[in-house]
């Protein structure tokens, strides 16, 4: 069974405003089609950054004392502050404050609640976080990473945001490792991942399936992220959706077995393109009752299994995809 993990820290930037939250929804929808199980970190993550400092905290579900059904977006120009005081007493000492440069209010619950998928068997909300020891080590590692000019220069925001981005990457990597699953990241964490992987390719299930979906979209095939939650639920639960994920598992296995021969991410992309085209042709030919019907503007020049070949004949392929038990029926949207 394939699975993907959505941690809060490494996805907090999606919750900055409605536009980025909508992009997160698209990301979740695509994962619903590509993975058997989706795991969301169940909590509320709040992070505020000022010109001269930052503060973040993870609030467990049982400790959230306000309406969790709505996402709070950042309002530029908003002033806020952090105060401390004795337990049970009035907070009197201001630690830091002023105009917030950015503030994240990250929680996956409102999205899945709106989608009416809280009780879906393939979605799990797990309430957990890294230990304080892991957080301390992550902070030390992030501080060390920030001393590398090349890395620091490609990260967004001021030094405090850069620090939080790197801490998120280190913490969520540990959690994902414990879950034995790849994890999703936002646009802030992305540059750090790319930089860390520049010397060596760290190929895993998440990257392979992302490359597959990018290839799928580039061919003009149906974009699952643009349909309703109800249709996503229907598609992923259908025989066609299940067969699509089985096919993807074959791709993952084949590419991982050929890892030693992959020196660049482009190599993996080419392999995926060829595997997908080969699967499409094999599936279509298996549906045809006679050899005569196999002549459908896709001749032997398709045998190299290139992207252009499928792109040129995709309409003919769709017209022949009549067997609803096959993943090919998904091509019809």
Secondary structure, 3 states (H helix, E strand, C coil): CCEEEECCHHHHHHHCCHHHHHHHHHHHHHHHHHCCEEEEECEEEEEEEECCEEEEEEEEHHHCCCCCCCCCCCCCCCEEEEEECCCCCCCCEEEEEEECCEEEEECCHHHHHHCCCCCCCCEEEECCCCCHHHHHHHHHHHHHHHCCHHHHHHCCCCHHHHHHHHHHHHHHHHHHHHHCCEECCCHHHHHHHHHHCCCCCCCCHHHHHHHHHHHHHHCCCCCHHHCCHHHHHHHHHCHHHHHHHHHHHHHHHHHHHCHHHCCCHHHHHHHHHHHHHHHHHHHHHHHCCCCHHHCCCCCHHHCCCCHHHHHHHHHHHHHHCCCCCCHHHHHHC
